[in-house]
């Protein structure tokens, strides 16, 4: 079994093209690897940082007068308006 992975180029132009192609593929591979690493770091940071968006205080029930209704809610710092 006599097979090669990449045949030898038959002309100098082909050799130059193959070298350029290899260089472009290396750049694409490094760029993709860096992008994936940055994405994983960002996901890890969001998962493991201490101040999340989950409610950590006690649950409170507001007593409203008879006939009152809530039409909108909003937050201002630690308060619910």
C-alpha positions, 0 to 999 in steps of 0.5 A: 500500500503506497499512498501519501497524504498530500501529493508533491506539487508539480510546479512552484506556483502550486507549492506557493499556493499550498503553503498559503493555504496551510498558513490560512488554515492555521490562522483559522484554526487558532482563531476558532480555538481562541473564540471557543476558549473565550466563550467557555471562560464567559460561560464559566464566569457567569455560572460561578460568580457570586452575585447572580440574579436569583432572589436571595431574600425572604418571600414577602406577601403584600396585603392589599386593600379590598378592591385593589389590583396590581397593574404594573411592577418595577424594581428600584435597587432593593425595592419592588415598586 
